[in-house]
C-alpha cells in the first residue's frame, strides 16, 4: 500500500506538471486555494455564527443546579433547620429560567446588524477575490509578454548567426573586409545576452504566478499560451465614462461594502440609544431538597427520614416573577456611547463618499489609460511595419555587398526595439482592458 500511494502521488504530480493552465483555470484554482481568500471565507462563517448568537438573544435561558454535601458535628438539618451533632447527608437541586421581554430593542437591532455583518463579509470576500483576479490576470499576461519577448530574442539571435555565416561567405569572396566579421560576432554576443535576460524574465514571471496560486513546483509550471481565449471588450474604448461609472457603482463590491458598513453604523447608534430605555425580564425557579437525617417530632419522638423521591416531591418550591430595570444615571456613559457611535457613523458616511469619488476618478482614468494604450499599440504596430521593411531592404543590400554589417546592425537594432515596443504595447492594452473590465463588472 505504501508503494501504491507513492506511485499515485507521482502520477498526480506528473499530471499536474504537464497541465498548461489557462487564465480561467488559474482564477478558479486561486479562488479555492488562495490563503487570503480562505481567511475571508472564515470571516463570513464567523459572521454567520454571530447571527446565531443574535437569534439566541430572543430565547429564554434554562439552567440546572444540583449540590450534595456531608456534614459532621454540630450541623444544621437540611429539612428541619435544627442544629444537631451528627453526620448528615443532604442535597438540593433547582431549575431556573430567565426570558428577556424587552431590552430597548437590543435583540432586534443585534439581529439586523448580524445580517448586515454577513453581507459586509461577503462583499469584502468578493472585493478581495476581484483584487486577486486582477493580480493573477496581470501576472498571467506578464508571462505571455515575457514569453513573446523571449521568442523574439531567440529569433534575433538565429538571424544574427545567419548574418555571421553570410558575412563569412562574403569575406571569403572578397566582397567585405575581415573587420565586419568582428561586428557580426559582437552582435551575436549581444543577442545571446538578450536571450538569457529574456529567458530569466520569463521564468521569473512564471514563478510569480505560481506563488500567487500557492503552488510550489515552479519549474514544471506552464500556462496555455493560446491567446484565442483572451478576449478584449472594444466597447470599453468608446463607451461614455459616466455610464461606465454608473455600471461600476451598481456592481463594485468595495463600494457596496462601504455602504453596508454605513448601515451597520446606523444600527450601532440605535444599540447605543437603547441603553436609555428600561428593560423587563421574566424569571422562574423550581427547587427541592433532601436530607437523610431522622425527624425529631413532638415529645422527642424520632422517625426515619422520608424516602428520597418523597422528599424531592414534598420539599419542592416554585418562584416566579418579573424584573424591571430603569436606567436613571450612569455617569454619562450611555450619552458618551451614543455620541461615539454617531461620530463613527459620520466617519463611515464620509468614507463611503470618498470611495464613490475614487471609483469615479478611477473609471475615468482607466478609460483614458486604455484609450492611450490603444493608440500606443497602433502607433507601435505602424512603426514595427516600417522598421521591418527598412530591415528587409537593408538586409537585401547587405547580401549584395551594398551595405556593411555595422550599418545593418544599427537598422536591425531599431527593428528589434520596434518589435519589443509593439509587444509591450499590445499586452499593456490587453492588461488595461482587463483591469477596467474587472473594475466595472466585479
Secondary structure, DSSP 8 states (H G I E B T S, - for coil): -HHHHHHHHHHHHHHHHH-EE-HHHHHHHHHHH-HHHHHHHHHHHHHHHHHHHHHHTTS-EEEEEEEEEEE-SEEE-TTT--EEES-EEEEEEEEEEEEEEESTTHHHHHHHHHHHHHHHHHHHHHHHHHHHHHHHHHHHHHHHHHHHHHHHHHHHHHHHHHHHHHHHHHHHTTSS-THHHHHHHHHHHHHHHHHHHHHHHHHHHHHHHHHHTT----TT-EE---GGG----THHHHS-HHHHHHHHHHH-HHHHHHHHHHHHHHHHHHHHHGGGS-EEEEEEEEEEEEE---EE-GGG-EE----HHHHHHHT-EEEEEEEEE-----TTHHHHHHHHHHHHHHHHHHHHHHHHHHHHHHHHHHHHHHHHHHHHHHHHHHHHHHHHHHHHHHHHHHHTTSS-HHHHHHHHHHHHHHHHHHHHHHHHHHHHHHHHHHHHH-
